[in-house]
Amino acid sequence: MAAVITAPGGPDWIALTTEPLHVDAISTWATTPEAGAVVAFLGVVRNSGDGRSGVVALTYEAYDHEAERVLAEIAVDARRRWPAICRVALLHRTGAISLSEASVAVAVSSPHRAVAFDAARHCIDLLKETVPIWKQEHWDGGLDWGLGATPIRQVRTEAGA
């Protein structure tokens, strides 16, 4: 059995890992006495990709240092937009991942549900647009990089962005 990655003592949990992502551990960490809402999102490996069927696994590669830096920027951006946030978790796996396993997890807690939902959606959308992580699909016809990739853009953390 793989080890569970350890949650930090602070308000943000930013991690790239080869270990499985456990939604129960992430949700428990995000739950605080001040939080009336915890929204957790898991992106899981499905059996199809853009223009491909029969996907059996994915392999993710990342520019580790830069990916962790951008994940931290996303947490800062979310806190700027929604100051009431209690905790933010942004975790992404690298390496080979099988069907139905989680590849990415986002959790946001806040006093009220609207903030938690809005911030969690913002975080996963921004993660997909800005973090230097690449997906290789393994399917019945071979393997290749995912077809739906878009150019990576910068996180805009300045006020008004």
N, C-alpha and C positions, 0 to 999 in steps of 0.2 A: 504494500500500500504506500502511495506517495505521501510525503509530508505535506501538511497544510502550511501555506505561507503565513508568517506571523504578521498580525495587524499592528500598526504603530500605536503609540500612546496619544498622539496628536489628533487634530481634527480632519486631516487628509490622509488617505491611504492610496498611494501611487505605486504601482508595481508592474514590471514585466516579469513573467515567470514561466518556467516550463511545467510547473506543478498544476494540477487540476484546481479549478476555481469552485469554491463551495459557497453557494448562495446563503446557506444558513449562517455560516461564520461571518460572511460579509454583512448580512442583515443584522445580526446580533451586534457586531461592532458599530454599525451605523445608528443603532438605537441608543438614545440618551434620555435622561429625565426631561429635558426641554423639548424633545421631539415628539410631536403628536402624529407625525407621518414619516414613514420610511418607504421610499420607492426604490425597488431593485430591478434592474434590467439585465438579462443574460442574452448574449448573442451566441447561438449554438450552431454547430456544423449541420447543414442540411444536405440532402442527397441530390441537389441541383445547384447550378450556378448560372450566371448570366450566359445564356446560349449553350449551356451544357447540362446534360442529364447523366445520371449514373455516377455522380460524385460519391466517393467512398471515404475520403479523408481530405484534410487540408494541412498544409505546412505553412506556418507564419515565420517570416524573418523580419527583424527590426534593426534599425540603427539605434542600439540600446540607449546610449547616453542621451542622444537627441530625443528619442521617443519619451524617455522619462522626463526630460526637461519640458517637452510640449505637454505631456499629461499634467504636470504641475501647473503650467500656464492655464490650462483649461480649468483647473480647480480655482485658481485665482480669478479668472474671468467669471466663473459661476458665482463666486462669493461677491464680486463687485456688482453683478447684476441683481443678485438676491441676497442681501446682507443677513437675512434671517436664517440662512442655512446653518445647520448644526455640524453635519459631517458630509464629506464627499469621498467616495471610493471610486477609483478608476484603475482597473486591473485588466491586463491583456496577456494572453498566453503566447508563447512562441514555441516553435518546434512542431512536431506532428500531432494532430488532433483528430480523433475518430468521430464518426457520425454521432450526433446527439450530445456530444460533449460541449461544454461552454468554452468559447474562445475569448470572450470579453465580458466583463461585468462592470456595471455602473450602479452605485447606490448613493442616494442623497436623502438626508433626513433634515426635517425642518419642523417648526411648530405647527404648520398647516399644510394640507395636502396639495393645494394649488402650486405653492412654491416648490415642493418636492417633485411633483410631476413635471413642471415646466423646466426646472433646473436639470433633472435627470435626462429629459429629452434633449435639451441643449447640449449637455455633456457628451452623450453618445453621438449626436450629429456632428459636433465639432471634432470629436475624436476621429471619426471616419474621414473628415476633411483635412485634418492637419497633422496627424501623427504618422511618422515615417515607419509604417508597418506594411509589409507586402504579403499577399496571400497566393500560395501555389495550390492549385486544385488537382487532386488525384481522382481520376474517373476511369471507367472501364476501357476507354480508348488511349489512356496514357496519363501524362501529367503536364501541366503548363501553368503559367501565371494566370491569375483571375482576369477575366475580360472586362470587368466593370471598373477598373482602376481609373481614378481621376487625378489630376495634378494636385500635389500637396500645397496648401496655402498656409499662411501664417495666422496664428491666433491674434486677434486684435484685443488687447487688454486695456487699451486707453479708454478713458471716459468717453461715452457717446458712440462707441463703435458697435 
